[in-house]
């Protein structure tokens, strides 16, 4: 559903609900200058809008936490 890169980027936003994630992405895009980042965010907004809340809640946004902890050791 989401790539590793998309999940990593989404974790920088409020993912408490699917709707909140969409609004958070859209709000921050207004302040972005990097066109590639804006494009990635737009793609994620489209994906988020195309899935159900149930599918969204099944996404594990913590799946890469252990990898990040290992990098900091």
MOPAC internal coordinates of N, CA, C and O (Angstrom, degrees):
PM7 1SCF
backbone

  N    0.0000 0     0.00 0     0.00 0    0    0    0
  C    1.4508 1     0.00 0     0.00 0    1    0    0
  C    1.5327 1   110.33 1     0.00 0    2    1    0
  O    1.2310 1   120.35 1   120.64 1    3    2    1
  N    1.3421 1   116.93 1   -59.36 1    3    2    1
  C    1.4591 1   121.21 1   176.72 1    5    3    2
  C    1.5209 1   109.05 1  -115.94 1    6    5    3
  O    1.2310 1   120.78 1   -35.19 1    7    6    5
  N    1.3207 1   116.12 1   144.81 1    7    6    5
  C    1.4605 1   120.52 1   177.03 1    9    7    6
  C    1.5253 1   109.48 1   -78.13 1   10    9    7
  O    1.2310 1   120.83 1   -12.75 1   11   10    9
  N    1.3214 1   116.03 1   167.25 1   11   10    9
  C    1.4613 1   121.45 1   176.36 1   13   11   10
  C    1.5261 1   109.52 1   -56.97 1   14   13   11
  O    1.2310 1   120.65 1   135.88 1   15   14   13
  N    1.3252 1   116.36 1   -44.12 1   15   14   13
  C    1.4609 1   121.02 1  -179.05 1   17   15   14
  C    1.5257 1   111.40 1   -62.94 1   18   17   15
  O    1.2310 1   120.42 1   139.84 1   19   18   17
  N    1.3249 1   116.80 1   -40.16 1   19   18   17
  C    1.4646 1   120.71 1  -179.69 1   21   19   18
  C    1.5262 1   111.17 1   -67.06 1   22   21   19
  O    1.2310 1   120.59 1   137.68 1   23   22   21
  N    1.3262 1   116.47 1   -42.32 1   23   22   21
  C    1.4661 1   119.33 1   178.44 1   25   23   22
  C    1.5165 1   110.05 1   -64.20 1   26   25   23
  O    1.2310 1   120.61 1   137.36 1   27   26   25
  N    1.3234 1   116.44 1   -42.64 1   27   26   25
  C    1.4579 1   120.19 1   178.46 1   29   27   26
  C    1.5211 1   110.66 1   -59.82 1   30   29   27
  O    1.2310 1   119.99 1   135.42 1   31   30   29
  N    1.3151 1   117.62 1   -44.58 1   31   30   29
  C    1.4617 1   121.38 1   178.99 1   33   31   30
  C    1.5257 1   111.14 1   -67.71 1   34   33   31
  O    1.2310 1   120.16 1   137.06 1   35   34   33
  N    1.3187 1   117.31 1   -42.94 1   35   34   33
  C    1.4710 1   120.78 1   179.97 1   37   35   34
  C    1.5191 1   112.05 1   -60.11 1   38   37   35
  O    1.2310 1   120.26 1   149.20 1   39   38   37
  N    1.3175 1   117.12 1   -30.80 1   39   38   37
  C    1.4642 1   120.51 1  -179.27 1   41   39   38
  C    1.5222 1   111.88 1   -64.57 1   42   41   39
  O    1.2310 1   119.96 1   162.47 1   43   42   41
  N    1.3191 1   117.68 1   -17.53 1   43   42   41
  C    1.4637 1   121.09 1   177.43 1   45   43   42
  C    1.5260 1   111.55 1   -78.86 1   46   45   43
  O    1.2310 1   120.61 1   171.62 1   47   46   45
  N    1.3239 1   116.43 1    -8.38 1   47   46   45
  C    1.4586 1   121.90 1  -177.38 1   49   47   46
  C    1.5240 1   110.09 1  -114.66 1   50   49   47
  O    1.2310 1   120.92 1    -9.68 1   51   50   49
  N    1.3169 1   115.84 1   170.32 1   51   50   49
  C    1.4635 1   121.81 1   178.11 1   53   51   50
  C    1.5244 1   108.74 1   -75.64 1   54   53   51
  O    1.2310 1   120.71 1   -69.23 1   55   54   53
  N    1.3169 1   116.25 1   110.77 1   55   54   53
  C    1.4654 1   120.86 1  -179.07 1   57   55   54
  C    1.5280 1   111.23 1  -111.49 1   58   57   55
  O    1.2310 1   120.54 1  -151.58 1   59   58   57
  N    1.3295 1   116.56 1    28.42 1   59   58   57
  C    1.4655 1   119.67 1  -179.11 1   61   59   58
  C    1.5251 1   111.91 1   -63.74 1   62   61   59
  O    1.2310 1   120.36 1   147.18 1   63   62   61
  N    1.3319 1   116.91 1   -32.82 1   63   62   61
  C    1.4673 1   122.18 1   172.69 1   65   63   62
  C    1.5231 1   107.52 1  -141.68 1   66   65   63
  O    1.2310 1   120.86 1   -16.28 1   67   66   65
  N    1.3093 1   115.97 1   163.72 1   67   66   65
  C    1.4739 1   119.95 1   179.03 1   69   67   66
  C    1.5272 1   109.93 1   -62.48 1   70   69   67
  O    1.2310 1   120.26 1   134.50 1   71   70   69
  N    1.3130 1   117.10 1   -45.50 1   71   70   69
  C    1.4724 1   121.76 1  -179.28 1   73   71   70
  C    1.5307 1   110.99 1   -62.50 1   74   73   71
  O    1.2310 1   120.52 1   138.21 1   75   74   73
  N    1.3183 1   116.62 1   -41.79 1   75   74   73
  C    1.4592 1   120.61 1   178.33 1   77   75   74
  C    1.5215 1   110.74 1   -63.95 1   78   77   75
  O    1.2310 1   120.30 1   140.97 1   79   78   77
  N    1.3206 1   117.02 1   -39.03 1   79   78   77
  C    1.4658 1   120.84 1   178.18 1   81   79   78
  C    1.5262 1   110.45 1   -62.23 1   82   81   79
  O    1.2310 1   120.45 1   136.07 1   83   82   81
  N    1.3341 1   116.74 1   -43.93 1   83   82   81
  C    1.4711 1   120.90 1   178.42 1   85   83   82
  C    1.5228 1   109.98 1   -61.53 1   86   85   83
  O    1.2310 1   120.27 1   131.68 1   87   86   85
  N    1.3195 1   117.08 1   -48.32 1   87   86   85
  C    1.4674 1   120.79 1  -178.68 1   89   87   86
  C    1.5236 1   111.43 1   -64.19 1   90   89   87
  O    1.2310 1   120.40 1   140.53 1   91   90   89
  N    1.3196 1   116.84 1   -39.47 1   91   90   89
  C    1.4583 1   121.40 1   178.81 1   93   91   90
  C    1.5280 1   111.06 1   -62.88 1   94   93   91
  O    1.2310 1   120.72 1   134.43 1   95   94   93
  N    1.3223 1   116.23 1   -45.57 1   95   94   93
  C    1.4688 1   120.78 1   177.58 1   97   95   94
  C    1.5247 1   111.05 1   -61.21 1   98   97   95
  O    1.2310 1   120.77 1   132.30 1   99   98   97
  N    1.3232 1   116.13 1   -47.70 1   99   98   97
  C    1.4642 1   120.12 1  -176.97 1  101   99   98
  C    1.5251 1   111.26 1   -64.74 1  102  101   99
  O    1.2310 1   120.49 1   141.52 1  103  102  101
  N    1.3156 1   116.67 1   -38.48 1  103  102  101
  C    1.4580 1   120.79 1   179.12 1  105  103  102
  C    1.5299 1   111.31 1   -63.43 1  106  105  103
  O    1.2310 1   120.79 1   134.60 1  107  106  105
  N    1.3150 1   116.09 1   -45.40 1  107  106  105
  C    1.4660 1   120.32 1  -178.36 1  109  107  106
  C    1.5262 1   112.61 1   -72.01 1  110  109  107
  O    1.2310 1   119.92 1   150.18 1  111  110  109
  N    1.3260 1   117.75 1   -29.82 1  111  110  109
  C    1.4668 1   120.23 1   179.93 1  113  111  110
  C    1.5249 1   111.37 1   -59.96 1  114  113  111
  O    1.2310 1   120.22 1   149.92 1  115  114  113
  N    1.3147 1   117.19 1   -30.08 1  115  114  113
  C    1.4584 1   120.73 1   179.35 1  117  115  114
  C    1.5180 1   113.20 1   -64.13 1  118  117  115
  O    1.2310 1   120.61 1   160.46 1  119  118  117
  N    1.3257 1   116.45 1   -19.54 1  119  118  117
  C    1.4672 1   120.81 1  -179.01 1  121  119  118
  C    1.5237 1   112.55 1  -105.04 1  122  121  119
  O    1.2310 1   120.36 1   178.04 1  123  122  121
  N    1.3254 1   116.91 1    -1.96 1  123  122  121
  C    1.4685 1   120.83 1  -178.05 1  125  123  122
  C    1.5225 1   111.15 1   -84.64 1  126  125  123
  O    1.2310 1   121.28 1   -34.68 1  127  126  125
  N    1.3235 1   115.16 1   145.32 1  127  126  125
  C    1.4591 1   121.11 1   177.32 1  129  127  126
  C    1.5262 1   112.04 1  -112.06 1  130  129  127
  O    1.2310 1   120.30 1   158.39 1  131  130  129
  N    1.3221 1   117.03 1   -21.61 1  131  130  129
  C    1.4646 1   122.30 1  -177.83 1  133  131  130
  C    1.5247 1   109.41 1   -78.37 1  134  133  131
  O    1.2310 1   120.36 1   -65.70 1  135  134  133
  N    1.3228 1   116.91 1   114.30 1  135  134  133
  C    1.4654 1   121.55 1  -175.89 1  137  135  134
  C    1.5309 1   112.53 1   -64.88 1  138  137  135
  O    1.2310 1   120.02 1   146.74 1  139  138  137
  N    1.3212 1   117.56 1   -33.26 1  139  138  137
  C    1.4656 1   120.25 1   178.16 1  141  139  138
  C    1.5305 1   110.43 1   -66.24 1  142  141  139
  O    1.2310 1   120.58 1   137.60 1  143  142  141
  N    1.3255 1   116.50 1   -42.40 1  143  142  141
  C    1.4598 1   120.85 1   178.12 1  145  143  142
  C    1.5248 1   110.81 1   -65.48 1  146  145  143
  O    1.2310 1   120.46 1   138.55 1  147  146  145
  N    1.3170 1   116.73 1   -41.45 1  147  146  145
  C    1.4665 1   120.97 1   177.04 1  149  147  146
  C    1.5254 1   109.90 1   -60.79 1  150  149  147
  O    1.2310 1   120.50 1   136.54 1  151  150  149
  N    1.3152 1   116.64 1   -43.46 1  151  150  149
  C    1.4621 1   121.42 1   179.02 1  153  151  150
  C    1.5286 1   111.33 1   -61.57 1  154  153  151
  O    1.2310 1   120.34 1   137.45 1  155  154  153
  N    1.3270 1   116.95 1   -42.55 1  155  154  153
  C    1.4666 1   120.94 1   178.00 1  157  155  154
  C    1.5261 1   110.54 1   -63.22 1  158  157  155
  O    1.2310 1   120.59 1   137.99 1  159  158  157
  N    1.3155 1   116.47 1   -42.01 1  159  158  157
  C    1.4636 1   120.37 1  -179.99 1  161  159  158
  C    1.5221 1   110.98 1   -66.08 1  162  161  159
  O    1.2310 1   120.18 1   139.06 1  163  162  161
  N    1.3217 1   117.26 1   -40.94 1  163  162  161
  C    1.4683 1   120.13 1   177.34 1  165  163  162
  C    1.5253 1   111.04 1   -61.71 1  166  165  163
  O    1.2310 1   120.69 1   139.54 1  167  166  165
  N    1.3185 1   116.29 1   -40.46 1  167  166  165
  C    1.4581 1   121.08 1   177.86 1  169  167  166
  C    1.5267 1   110.47 1   -62.14 1  170  169  167
  O    1.2310 1   120.60 1   137.98 1  171  170  169
  N    1.3231 1   116.46 1   -42.02 1  171  170  169
  C    1.4601 1   119.87 1   179.34 1  173  171  170
  C    1.5261 1   111.66 1   -67.68 1  174  173  171
  O    1.2310 1   120.12 1   142.12 1  175  174  173
  N    1.3232 1   117.38 1   -37.88 1  175  174  173
  C    1.4639 1   120.50 1   176.77 1  177  175  174
  C    1.5244 1   109.44 1   -59.50 1  178  177  175
  O    1.2310 1   120.65 1   135.03 1  179  178  177
  N    1.3306 1   116.37 1   -44.97 1  179  178  177
  C    1.4674 1   120.15 1   179.01 1  181  179  178
  C    1.5248 1   111.23 1   -61.61 1  182  181  179
  O    1.2310 1   120.48 1   136.94 1  183  182  181
  N    1.3399 1   116.69 1   -43.06 1  183  182  181
  C    1.4654 1   120.01 1   178.33 1  185  183  182
  C    1.5231 1   110.63 1   -63.00 1  186  185  183
  O    1.2310 1   120.77 1   135.26 1  187  186  185
  N    1.3300 1   116.14 1   -44.74 1  187  186  185
  C    1.4629 1   120.10 1  -179.23 1  189  187  186
  C    1.5228 1   111.57 1   -62.78 1  190  189  187
  O    1.2310 1   120.79 1   143.08 1  191  190  189
  N    1.3231 1   116.09 1   -36.92 1  191  190  189
  C    1.4630 1   119.84 1   179.66 1  193  191  190
  C    1.5287 1   112.08 1   -73.14 1  194  193  191
  O    1.2310 1   120.56 1   159.80 1  195  194  193
  N    1.3324 1   116.53 1   -20.20 1  195  194  193
  C    1.4661 1   119.71 1  -177.13 1  197  195  194
  C    1.5298 1   113.55 1   -91.79 1  198  197  195
  O    1.2310 1   120.17 1   171.88 1  199  198  197
  N    1.3318 1   117.28 1    -8.12 1  199  198  197
  C    1.4604 1   119.72 1  -179.96 1  201  199  198
  C    1.5274 1   110.09 1  -106.78 1  202  201  199
  O    1.2310 1   121.29 1   -14.97 1  203  202  201
  N    1.3140 1   115.13 1   165.03 1  203  202  201
  C    1.4627 1   120.40 1   178.25 1  205  203  202
  C    1.5286 1   109.82 1   -87.41 1  206  205  203
  O    1.2310 1   121.15 1   -14.10 1  207  206  205
  N    1.3231 1   115.40 1   165.90 1  207  206  205
  C    1.4627 1   119.58 1   175.33 1  209  207  206
  C    1.5260 1   110.66 1   -60.94 1  210  209  207
  O    1.2310 1   120.25 1   141.80 1  211  210  209
  N    1.3131 1   117.13 1   -38.20 1  211  210  209
  C    1.4668 1   121.24 1   178.96 1  213  211  210
  C    1.5240 1   110.85 1   -61.15 1  214  213  211
  O    1.2310 1   120.45 1   135.94 1  215  214  213
  N    1.3214 1   116.74 1   -44.06 1  215  214  213
  C    1.4713 1   120.44 1   177.65 1  217  215  214
  C    1.5249 1   110.48 1   -64.20 1  218  217  215
  O    1.2310 1   120.41 1   140.57 1  219  218  217
  N    1.3218 1   116.82 1   -39.43 1  219  218  217
  C    1.4624 1   120.88 1   179.67 1  221  219  218
  C    1.5268 1   110.70 1   -63.25 1  222  221  219
  O    1.2310 1   120.50 1   134.71 1  223  222  221
  N    1.3319 1   116.66 1   -45.29 1  223  222  221
  C    1.4647 1   120.01 1  -178.62 1  225  223  222
  C    1.5212 1   112.18 1   -66.27 1  226  225  223
  O    1.2310 1   119.89 1   161.99 1  227  226  225
  N    1.3145 1   117.81 1   -18.01 1  227  226  225
  C    1.4649 1   121.48 1   177.76 1  229  227  226
  C    1.5298 1   112.28 1   -80.59 1  230  229  227
  O    1.2310 1   119.95 1   166.96 1  231  230  229
  N    1.3243 1   117.70 1   -13.04 1  231  230  229
  C    1.4663 1   121.43 1   179.96 1  233  231  230
  C    1.5272 1   108.65 1   -74.05 1  234  233  231
  O    1.2310 1   120.56 1   -51.49 1  235  234  233
  N    1.3145 1   116.54 1   128.51 1  235  234  233
  C    1.4589 1   122.11 1   179.50 1  237  235  234
  C    1.5261 1   108.97 1   -95.13 1  238  237  235
  O    1.2310 1   121.05 1   -79.55 1  239  238  237
  N    1.3293 1   115.60 1   100.45 1  239  238  237
  C    1.4605 1   120.15 1  -179.19 1  241  239  238
  C    1.5256 1   112.00 1   -79.26 1  242  241  239
  O    1.2310 1   119.83 1   174.74 1  243  242  241
  N    1.3236 1   117.94 1    -5.26 1  243  242  241
  C    1.4636 1   120.74 1   179.68 1  245  243  242
  C    1.5209 1   112.20 1  -100.56 1  246  245  243
  O    1.2310 1   120.19 1  -178.22 1  247  246  245
  N    1.3104 1   117.25 1     1.78 1  247  246  245
  C    1.4590 1   121.79 1  -173.57 1  249  247  246
  C    1.5266 1   112.82 1   -57.19 1  250  249  247
  O    1.2310 1   119.56 1   152.26 1  251  250  249
  N    1.3080 1   118.44 1   -27.74 1  251  250  249
  C    1.4653 1   120.62 1  -177.51 1  253  251  250
  C    1.5201 1   112.87 1  -103.58 1  254  253  251
  O    1.2310 1   119.53 1  -173.22 1  255  254  253
  N    1.3293 1   118.50 1     6.78 1  255  254  253
  C    1.4615 1   121.84 1   178.88 1  257  255  254
  C    1.5186 1   111.98 1   -58.10 1  258  257  255
  O    1.2310 1   120.05 1   135.78 1  259  258  257
  N    1.3278 1   117.50 1   -44.22 1  259  258  257
  C    1.4577 1   121.49 1  -177.96 1  261  259  258
  C    1.5240 1   110.76 1   -62.62 1  262  261  259
  O    1.2310 1   119.99 1   139.71 1  263  262  261
  N    1.3237 1   117.63 1   -40.29 1  263  262  261
  C    1.4634 1   121.19 1   178.46 1  265  263  262
  C    1.5164 1   110.62 1   -61.45 1  266  265  263
  O    1.2310 1   120.16 1   138.30 1  267  266  265
  N    1.3229 1   117.30 1   -41.70 1  267  266  265
  C    1.4584 1   121.18 1  -179.79 1  269  267  266
  C    1.5163 1   110.81 1   -67.71 1  270  269  267
  O    1.2310 1   119.97 1   141.62 1  271  270  269
  N    1.3331 1   117.66 1   -38.38 1  271  270  269
  C    1.4561 1   120.91 1   178.26 1  273  271  270
  C    1.5161 1   110.07 1   -63.73 1  274  273  271
  O    1.2310 1   119.95 1   140.00 1  275  274  273
  N    1.3275 1   117.69 1   -40.00 1  275  274  273
  C    1.4596 1   121.90 1   178.66 1  277  275  274
  C    1.5216 1   111.25 1   -63.14 1  278  277  275
  O    1.2310 1   119.95 1   144.26 1  279  278  277
  N    1.3172 1   117.70 1   -35.74 1  279  278  277
  C    1.4572 1   121.76 1  -179.28 1  281  279  278
  C    1.5221 1   111.61 1   -68.59 1  282  281  279
  O    1.2310 1   119.93 1   151.53 1  283  282  281
  N    1.3311 1   117.73 1   -28.47 1  283  282  281
  C    1.4571 1   121.72 1  -176.84 1  285  283  282
  C    1.5260 1   112.67 1   -86.73 1  286  285  283
  O    1.2310 1   119.98 1   173.18 1  287  286  285
  N    1.3079 1   117.64 1    -6.82 1  287  286  285
  C    1.4691 1   120.47 1  -178.80 1  289  287  286
  C    1.4959 1   111.61 1   -85.21 1  290  289  287
  O    1.2310 1   120.10 1   180.00 1  291  290  289

